Amino acid sequence: MATEDEARSAEELLGEAEPWEPWETQLVTWSIGIAIVGIIVLGWLINTFILP
């Protein structure tokens, strides 16, 4: 019985998704993608111009 009450209260705390959630998810996805591309480009630049 306690677990049912805990699950119900957790659902009440979470509530509905915020209206900007899809936009926020897309922002995070783009930010991670840009960071990965930046690391690759900067790694190549350092390897090409600084290390030799």
C-alpha positions as CSV (number, residue, x, y, z in Angstrom):
1,M,0.0,0.0,0.0
2,A,2.9,2.4,0.7
3,T,4.4,1.9,-2.7
4,E,1.1,2.7,-4.4
5,D,0.9,6.0,-2.4
6,E,4.5,6.8,-3.2
7,A,3.9,6.2,-6.9
8,R,0.8,8.3,-6.9
9,S,2.6,11.2,-5.1
10,A,5.5,10.9,-7.5
11,E,3.2,11.2,-10.5
12,E,1.5,14.3,-8.9
13,L,4.9,15.9,-8.3
14,L,6.0,15.3,-12.0
15,G,2.7,16.6,-13.4
16,E,2.3,17.5,-17.0
17,A,5.3,18.3,-19.3
18,E,6.2,21.9,-19.6
19,P,5.1,23.5,-22.9
20,W,8.7,24.3,-23.9
21,E,10.0,20.7,-23.3
22,P,10.3,19.8,-27.0
23,W,12.2,23.0,-27.7
24,E,14.5,22.4,-24.8
25,T,15.2,18.8,-25.9
26,Q,16.0,20.0,-29.4
27,L,18.3,22.7,-27.9
28,V,20.2,20.2,-25.8
29,T,20.5,17.8,-28.8
30,W,21.9,20.6,-31.1
31,S,24.3,21.7,-28.3
32,I,25.7,18.2,-27.9
33,G,26.0,17.8,-31.7
34,I,27.8,21.1,-32.1
35,A,30.2,20.3,-29.2
36,I,31.1,16.9,-30.8
37,V,31.8,18.6,-34.2
38,G,33.8,21.3,-32.4
39,I,36.0,18.7,-30.6
40,I,36.6,16.9,-33.9
41,V,37.5,20.1,-35.8
42,L,39.7,21.4,-33.0
43,G,41.4,18.0,-32.6
44,W,42.2,18.0,-36.3
45,L,43.5,21.6,-36.2
46,I,45.8,20.9,-33.2
47,N,47.0,17.7,-34.8
48,T,47.7,19.4,-38.1
49,F,49.3,22.7,-37.0
50,I,50.6,22.4,-33.5
51,L,51.8,18.8,-33.0
52,P,54.1,18.4,-36.0
